[in-house]
């Protein structure tokens, strides 16, 4: 009888976000959750039941969502602002800029269901611009967890940070990729696989796909380094420069626009310090309507697409 291969388990990081937030809230009365009629989609139902006076629902009013949170921070609370990423970042940009970042308030902005997680709802609900927009705001830390362990670590880190931050919480399930006891430090990336031919720098939902691509390239005789660049801001410049020095090309992989996100951040460091070929994989324009899996395949954001980009980049060296 032929053995059936076990399927790699996957996890909904929103559940880990909510669980860790509740654990921290039990120990710290300053922690509050603020949402925009998104209690269910943020997995905050249990939080509301346990802390009914510490969940504030402003309704579908994102500007108020962020403004109220800045006021709470000013009063000594630590607000976790939880809302769908496309609406949190687009509708409340002025408040994020002025009330949170410019004012230096300890507000944790949690963008739920980013990227193309709302596939069938179309371009209005795709959150592919958020990393570009958030990178343009000074003083704002940007974190993109890759799996449940990193999600929990990011929530704990955000409480201790004392500074404004934006955390991307994925909607569709992802496998665990972070080794146990991996340090979670501001601006620090994690090298998951080493290699001397090409470096795959990925974030969030793309990290597991980069690992799959590296395995495929290994079978073809190419040694791919895989870096989980958890912080888009501040970027781990040392890890990027090491990739530029040790390998012949760099591929960046993100579930977002390539014009201003991870790829743009990496390309700037490389161009200014040690030029090597850089290929940026992501979304080049408004994404069409379709399932998330269809859209990711459409833009080559899968193991085959990443491996092909790596071979192409190496062919140009």
C-alpha positions in Angstrom: 0.0 0.0 0.0 1.3 3.5 -0.9 1.7 5.7 2.2 -0.2 8.9 2.1 1.9 12.0 2.8 0.7 14.0 5.8 -0.5 17.4 5.1 1.4 20.2 6.8 -0.9 21.8 9.4 -1.9 25.4 9.0 -3.1 28.0 11.5 -5.2 31.1 11.6 -3.0 33.8 13.1 -6.0 35.9 14.1 -6.8 33.4 16.8 -3.3 33.6 18.2 -3.5 37.4 18.1 -6.7 37.4 20.1 -5.5 34.7 22.5 -2.2 36.5 23.3 -3.9 39.9 23.6 -6.3 38.4 26.2 -3.3 36.9 28.1 -1.6 40.2 28.3 -4.8 42.1 29.2 -5.2 39.9 32.3 -1.9 41.0 33.5 -2.0 44.7 32.4 -5.1 46.8 32.9 -3.8 49.4 30.5 -4.4 47.1 27.5 -7.7 47.8 25.6 -9.0 46.8 22.2 -10.6 49.3 19.8 -12.5 48.1 16.7 -14.7 49.4 14.0 -17.6 46.9 14.1 -15.1 44.2 13.5 -15.3 42.2 16.7 -16.0 38.9 14.9 -13.5 39.3 12.0 -10.8 40.2 14.6 -11.6 37.2 16.7 -12.3 39.5 19.7 -15.6 37.9 20.8 -14.0 36.2 23.8 -12.0 39.3 24.6 -15.3 41.3 24.7 -16.9 38.7 27.0 -14.0 38.7 29.4 -13.3 42.4 29.3 -16.6 44.1 28.4 -15.4 47.5 29.6 -12.1 47.3 27.7 -13.4 46.7 24.2 -14.5 49.9 22.5 -16.5 49.6 19.3 -16.6 52.9 17.5 -18.7 51.5 14.6 -17.7 51.9 10.9 -15.8 55.1 11.5 -12.1 54.5 10.9 -11.0 58.1 11.5 -12.7 58.0 14.9 -11.2 54.6 15.5 -7.6 55.9 15.3 -8.4 59.3 16.9 -10.1 57.7 19.9 -7.1 55.3 20.3 -4.6 58.2 20.3 -6.7 59.8 23.1 -6.6 56.6 25.0 -2.9 56.3 24.6 -2.5 59.9 25.8 -4.5 58.9 28.9 -2.1 56.0 29.7 -3.8 53.1 28.0 -2.2 50.8 25.4 -4.8 50.5 22.7 -4.8 47.7 20.1 -6.6 49.1 17.1 -8.1 46.1 15.2 -9.7 46.6 11.8 -9.6 45.3 8.3 -6.3 46.5 6.8 -7.7 48.2 3.7 -10.0 50.4 5.7 -7.7 51.1 8.7 -4.8 52.2 6.5 -6.7 54.1 3.8 -9.5 55.8 5.6 -7.6 56.8 8.7 -4.3 57.8 7.1 -4.4 61.4 8.4 -5.1 60.2 11.9 -2.3 57.6 11.7 0.1 60.3 10.5 -0.8 63.1 12.8 -2.5 61.7 15.9 -0.3 58.5 16.2 3.1 58.8 14.5 3.8 62.5 14.6 2.5 62.7 18.2 4.5 59.6 19.2 1.5 57.8 20.8 1.9 54.2 21.9 -0.9 52.9 19.7 -0.8 49.4 18.1 -2.4 49.4 14.7 -3.5 45.8 13.8 -4.3 45.4 10.1 -6.5 42.3 9.9 -6.9 40.4 6.6 -4.2 42.2 4.6 -3.0 41.5 1.1 -5.6 39.7 -1.0 -7.3 37.8 1.8 -10.7 39.2 0.8 -10.2 37.8 -2.7 -13.7 37.6 -4.0 -14.6 41.0 -2.7 -12.3 42.6 -5.3 -9.9 45.5 -5.5 -11.8 47.7 -3.0 -11.1 45.1 -0.3 -7.6 44.1 -1.3 -5.0 45.6 1.1 -2.0 45.7 -1.2 -1.1 49.3 -0.7 -0.8 49.3 3.1 2.9 48.6 3.4 3.8 51.3 0.9 1.5 53.8 2.8 2.8 52.9 6.2 6.4 53.0 5.2 5.9 56.6 4.1 4.9 57.6 7.7 8.0 58.4 9.8 8.3 56.9 13.3 6.0 54.0 12.6 7.3 50.5 13.1 6.0 47.9 10.7 5.8 44.2 11.6 4.6 41.4 9.3 4.4 38.1 11.3 4.8 34.9 9.3 3.1 32.4 11.6 1.3 31.9 14.9 4.5 32.1 17.0 5.6 35.3 15.4 2.1 36.8 15.8 2.1 36.1 19.5 5.7 37.5 19.8 4.6 40.6 17.9 1.7 41.3 20.2 4.0 41.0 23.3 6.7 43.1 21.6 4.1 45.8 20.8 3.2 46.2 24.4 6.8 46.6 25.5 7.8 48.8 22.6 6.3 52.0 23.8 6.1 53.4 20.3 3.5 53.5 17.5 3.5 50.3 15.4 1.5 48.6 12.6 1.1 44.8 12.7 -0.2 42.9 9.7 -2.4 39.9 10.9 -3.0 37.4 8.0 -6.5 36.0 7.4 -5.8 32.8 5.5 -4.1 30.0 7.2 -0.3 29.6 7.2 2.0 26.8 8.4 4.4 27.3 11.3 7.9 28.4 10.0 9.5 30.0 13.0 11.9 27.8 15.0 11.3 27.6 18.8 13.2 30.2 20.9 13.8 32.5 17.9 14.5 36.0 19.3 12.0 38.6 18.5 13.8 41.9 18.4 13.1 45.3 16.8 14.5 45.4 13.3 15.8 41.8 13.4 15.2 39.3 10.6 15.5 35.5 10.8 17.6 33.5 8.5 15.7 30.2 8.1 17.8 28.5 5.4 21.4 29.3 4.3 22.6 29.3 0.8 25.3 30.9 -1.4 23.6 31.3 -4.8 20.5 33.4 -4.3 18.6 35.0 -1.3 14.9 34.9 -1.0 13.7 37.7 1.4 10.0 37.2 2.3 7.5 38.4 4.7 4.2 37.2 6.2 2.3 34.7 4.2 5.1 34.5 1.6 7.7 33.0 4.0 6.4 29.4 3.8 6.2 29.7 0.0 9.8 31.0 -0.1 10.8 27.9 1.8 9.1 25.7 -0.7 10.8 27.5 -3.5 14.2 27.0 -1.8 13.6 23.3 -1.6 12.7 23.2 -5.3 15.8 25.1 -6.2 17.9 22.8 -4.1 16.7 19.9 -6.2 18.0 21.8 -9.3 21.4 22.4 -7.7 20.9 25.9 -6.5 21.5 26.9 -2.9 18.9 29.5 -1.9 19.1 31.4 1.4 15.7 32.2 2.9 15.3 35.2 5.2 12.1 36.1 7.1 12.2 39.9 7.1 9.7 40.3 10.0 10.3 44.0 10.3 9.7 46.1 7.2 10.5 49.2 9.3 13.1 49.3 10.7 14.6 47.0 8.1 17.4 44.6 9.1 20.0 46.3 6.9 22.8 44.1 8.1 21.0 41.0 6.8 20.3 42.6 3.5 23.9 43.6 3.0 25.0 40.1 4.0 22.7 38.7 1.3 24.2 41.1 -1.3 27.7 40.1 -0.3 27.3 36.3 0.1 24.9 35.5 -2.8 24.6 36.5 -6.5 21.0 37.8 -6.5 18.1 38.8 -4.2 14.4 38.0 -4.6 11.9 39.8 -2.4 8.5 38.3 -2.0 5.5 40.1 -0.5 1.7 40.0 -0.7 1.4 43.7 -1.7 2.4 46.4 -4.1 6.0 46.2 -5.2 6.2 50.0 -5.7 6.8 50.9 -2.0 6.8 47.9 0.3 9.5 45.3 1.2 11.0 45.1 -2.3 11.5 48.9 -2.4 13.1 49.0 1.0 15.5 46.2 0.2 16.4 47.6 -3.3 17.3 51.0 -1.8 19.7 49.4 0.7 21.3 47.3 -2.1 21.5 50.2 -4.6 23.1 52.5 -2.0 25.6 50.0 -0.6 26.4 46.9 -2.7 24.5 46.6 -6.0 23.4 43.1 -7.0 20.5 42.0 -9.1 17.2 42.4 -7.2 13.9 40.9 -8.4 10.8 42.2 -6.6 7.8 39.8 -6.5 4.5 41.1 -5.5 1.5 42.8 -7.0 2.2 45.3 -9.8 -1.2 46.9 -10.1 -4.8 46.6 -8.9 -5.5 42.9 -8.4 -8.6 41.4 -10.1 -11.4 39.6 -8.3 -11.0 36.0 -7.5 -10.1 33.6 -4.7 -7.0 34.3 -2.7 -5.2 31.2 -4.0 -6.1 32.2 -7.6 -4.7 35.7 -7.1 -1.5 34.5 -5.6 -1.0 32.1 -8.4 -1.9 34.8 -10.9 0.9 37.0 -9.7 3.4 34.2 -9.3 3.4 34.4 -5.6 3.9 30.7 -5.1 6.8 28.3 -4.9 7.0 27.8 -8.7 6.9 31.6 -9.3 9.5 32.4 -6.7 11.9 29.6 -8.0 11.4 30.9 -11.6 12.3 34.4 -10.5 15.4 33.2 -8.8 16.6 31.3 -11.9 15.9 34.3 -14.1 17.8 36.6 -11.8 20.8 34.2 -11.6 20.7 33.9 -15.4 21.3 37.7 -15.7 24.4 37.8 -13.4 
